[in-house]
Amino acid sequence: MKSLKSRRRKGFDAERELVKKFKERKIWVTRIPVSGIAQPLPDVLAVAKGILYGFEVKRCGEHARYYRKDFDNLIMWLEAMRREGLKAEAWVSVRFNGGVWRFYQVDTETEKVEANPNIGLTFSHILRRMLGLA
């Protein structure tokens, strides 16, 4: 039970860290506590240049493989946004030990994300993309 609470706490801490990083760069962002909510929502929602960005936040040591069931709420959120005609992007964001962040874009067809601290977009890359600089 203690390790589950510890893991959950680390996940919440990573979500808060990501929100803080975006806020420091003047990006509108919020963490969405989804416990008990029947709607599929991302962990973190940001808006920049008229586009909604949904982030499923994960935390791991070195390498991880995430399957669709690990980010299916994110995909359902993306599908709902598209049905409503909204511009939206869905991202699995992974905080590795040592504070390294990587971002992997997912779409309705994505079945698996291979997370590795050496591949994926960095925080600076995702920020440039969101600000229309990439």
Buried (B, 14 or more C-beta within 10 A) or exposed (E): EEEEEEEEEEBBEBBEBBBEBBEEBEBEBEBBEEEEEEEBBBBBBBBBEEBBBBBBBBBBEEEBEBEBEBBEBBBBBBBBBEEEEEEBBBBBBBBBEEEEBBBBBBEEEBEEBEBBBEEBBEBEBBBEBBEEEE
